[in-house]
Amino acid sequence: MSWSSRPPFRAPGRPPRPAPRRGGEGLARLFTTSDVLLASDASEARLDALVADRQLARYTHLHFATHGLTNNDKAFESALALSQDNLPD
């Protein structure tokens, strides 16, 4: 199954769970400077933009509160499930 054809992890119309938001914000308080990407900002497109602008390299710590997609046969085909809304056509 290709990445784009995977079903969403949350049913439409259901609110996001607050625990990951609180956890990310709590972790951010442990650092003098931090950027917290939540909901639509925590997307593959946003990470791609940070890489393209050479901004991702400035971070010494990354924390992902997300689902993981594992492939037990081909480990390097495993992935993080990032925000799927606001995707380009």
Secondary structure, 3 states (H helix, E strand, C coil): CCHHHCCCCCCCCCCCCHHHHHHHHHHHCCCCCCCCCCHHHCEHHHHHHHHHCCCHHHCCCCCCCCEEECCCCCHHHCEEECECCCCCC
